[in-house]
C-alpha cells in the first residue's frame, strides 16, 4: 500500500494517495496483537502514520494531522523500545 501511495503522490493523484494510506492504516489497526512488537511492522505502521499526518497537514487539516503525528510518535517510541540498535529507530 505504501508503494501505491508513493507513486500516486508523485503523480499528483491525491485521492488514490489518501485511499492507499487509509487502507494501510486500517490494516495496521486490524492487525493481530502479536504484530504489535515486531520491529518491521512498527516501522511500516509508523511510516504510514507519518505520511497520513503529512497529507492532512498539507491540506491544512491540522487536527487530523496532529492525530496521525502523535500516532507516529507513539509507534516510533515502541519501535525504539523493541529494536534499540538500529539508528533509524532514533530518528
C-alpha positions in Angstrom: 0.0 0.0 0.0 2.9 2.4 0.7 4.3 1.9 -2.7 0.9 2.7 -4.3 0.6 5.8 -2.1 4.1 7.0 -3.0 3.6 6.5 -6.7 0.1 8.2 -6.5 1.6 11.1 -4.6 4.4 11.7 -7.2 1.8 11.6 -10.0 -0.4 14.1 -8.2 -3.3 11.6 -7.7 -4.2 12.8 -4.2 -7.4 10.7 -4.0 -5.6 7.4 -4.7 -2.8 8.5 -2.4 -5.1 9.1 0.5 -7.1 5.9 -0.2 -3.9 3.8 -0.2 -2.7 5.4 3.1 -6.2 4.9 4.7 -6.3 1.2 3.6 -2.8 0.7 5.1 -3.9 2.4 8.3 -7.0 0.2 8.5 -4.8 -2.9 8.0 -2.5 -1.7 10.8 -5.4 -1.2 13.2 -6.8 -4.6 12.5 -3.5 -6.5 12.7 -3.2 -9.4 15.1 -1.9 -8.4 18.6 1.3 -10.4 18.1 2.4 -7.9 15.4 2.5 -5.1 17.9 6.1 -5.8 19.0 7.5 -6.7 15.6 10.1 -4.1 14.5 9.3 -4.3 10.8 5.6 -3.9 11.5 6.1 -0.9 13.8 8.4 0.7 11.3 5.9 0.4 8.5 3.0 1.4 10.7 4.9 4.5 11.8 5.8 5.5 8.3 2.2 5.2 7.3 1.1 7.4 10.3 3.7 10.0 9.3 2.5 10.1 5.7 -1.1 10.4 6.8 -0.1 13.3 9.1 1.8 15.0 6.3 -1.1 14.6 3.9 -3.5 16.3 6.3 -1.0 19.0 7.2 -0.6 19.9 3.5 -4.4 20.2 3.3 -4.4 22.4 6.5 -6.4 19.8 8.4 -4.3 20.3 11.4 -6.4 18.4 14.0 -6.3 15.2 11.8 -2.6 15.8 11.1 -1.8 16.1 14.8 -3.7 12.8 15.5 -1.5 11.0 13.0 1.7 12.6 14.1 1.0 11.6 17.7 0.4 8.1 16.4 3.7 8.3 14.6 5.5 9.4 17.7 4.0 6.6 19.8 4.9 3.9 17.1 8.4 5.3 16.9 8.8 5.1 20.6 7.6 1.5 20.6 10.0 0.7 17.7 12.9 2.1 19.5 12.0 0.1 22.6 11.8 -3.2 20.8 14.7 -2.6 18.4 17.1 -0.2 20.2 20.1 -1.0 17.9 19.0 0.3 14.5 19.9 4.0 14.3 16.8 4.7 12.2 14.7 4.0 15.3 16.2 7.0 17.0 15.0 9.4 14.3 
